[in-house]
Amino acid sequence: MRVDDTAESATPKRVTKRRIQTRERLLDAALLVFAEEGFGRSTVEQICERAGYTRGAFYSNFASLDELFLAMWEQRSAQMLADLREAVSGEYTGEPGELGVVESTARILDAIPIDDQWYRITAEFTAHALRNPSLKRVMAAREEAILATIMPIVEAALARAGRRATDPLALGRALVAVHDGTTVQCLMEPESDTVRRARTNLFVSVLRNYSEEV
């Protein structure tokens, strides 16, 4: 049974419990539709059908599929940051130095899981954004904001391992590059322990080479 929220779209947008629930259901439905159909082939109608709402509910919450994706990205980024903070703030068992870097790396990687479904969606949306200059600028700005939030967490983890970043911005960009590249490798060979170990070792190498003992 479909829920008609058309009347809601005619009123000023308020952060009500109903609106929050509607938004969450649309985001959950969009994740499934994007994963199944691909971002470029997904439609508002498909998402509304999956969520059980009419188009009025969608446009009461999002101006477009682009805006919906960015909201989804922001939501997942916030969860990832929360998981990362929790992971690196736990009791530290390593010694300062190399063992500490290894433990810091393990905690960071545990908080940033490899998600095949989400990777496919973001890869398609990135290709879409590259053809849209204004959207590309929005994504670049959000990436920078996320990186600016992540780096203090990474630096705190390094500090607990007795190290400090020599160039935090360069370290952050290097970690993003390593994450993106090794994620593809792990997804291509999901059963390979060798690929997983290589991913971990590369992260350790980057953290070591962009930091120094204090």
Residue pairs with C-beta under 8 A, 6 or more apart in sequence:
1 52
2 52
2 53
2 54
3 52
3 53
3 54
3 57
4 53
4 54
4 56
4 57
5 22
5 53
5 54
5 56
5 57
5 60
6 54
6 56
6 57
7 56
8 18
8 19
8 22
8 56
8 57
8 60
9 56
9 57
9 59
9 60
13 19
13 60
19 60
19 61
22 53
22 57
22 60
22 61
23 61
23 71
25 51
25 52
25 53
26 47
26 48
26 51
26 53
26 57
26 58
26 61
26 62
26 68
27 68
27 71
27 72
27 75
28 51
29 47
29 48
29 50
29 51
30 42
30 47
30 65
30 68
30 69
30 72
31 72
31 117
31 118
31 121
32 50
33 42
33 46
33 47
33 50
34 42
34 69
34 121
34 124
35 117
35 120
35 121
37 46
38 120
38 124
39 65
39 69
39 121
39 124
39 125
39 128
40 124
40 128
42 65
43 65
44 55
44 58
44 59
44 65
45 55
47 58
47 65
47 68
48 54
48 55
48 57
48 58
51 57
58 68
61 68
62 68
62 71
66 128
66 135
69 121
69 125
70 138
70 139
70 142
73 122
73 125
73 142
74 142
76 118
77 142
77 146
80 111
80 112
81 146
81 149
81 150
81 153
83 111
83 112
84 108
84 111
84 112
84 150
84 153
85 153
86 111
87 107
87 108
87 110
87 111
88 104
88 107
88 108
88 111
88 153
88 154
88 156
88 157
88 160
90 107
92 100
92 103
92 160
92 161
93 103
94 100
94 102
94 103
94 104
94 161
96 161
96 162
96 163
96 213
97 161
97 162
97 163
97 213
98 208
100 160
100 161
100 162
100 163
101 158
101 161
101 163
101 204
101 207
101 208
101 211
102 204
103 161
104 157
104 158
104 160
104 161
104 207
105 200
105 203
105 204
105 207
106 200
107 157
108 154
108 157
108 203
109 199
109 200
109 203
112 179
114 183
114 186
114 187
116 187
116 190
119 183
119 184
119 187
126 139
128 135
129 135
129 136
129 138
129 139
130 136
143 176
147 172
147 173
147 176
150 172
151 165
151 168
151 169
151 171
151 172
154 165
154 171
154 172
154 175
154 207
155 164
155 165
155 168
158 164
158 165
158 207
158 211
159 214
162 213
162 214
163 207
163 211
163 212
163 213
163 214
164 211
164 212
164 214
165 171
165 210
165 211
166 210
166 211
166 212
167 210
170 210
171 206
171 207
171 210
171 211
174 206
174 210
175 203
175 206
175 207
178 199
178 202
178 203
178 206
179 203
182 195
182 198
182 199
182 202
182 203
185 195
185 198
185 199
186 192
186 195
186 196
186 199
189 195
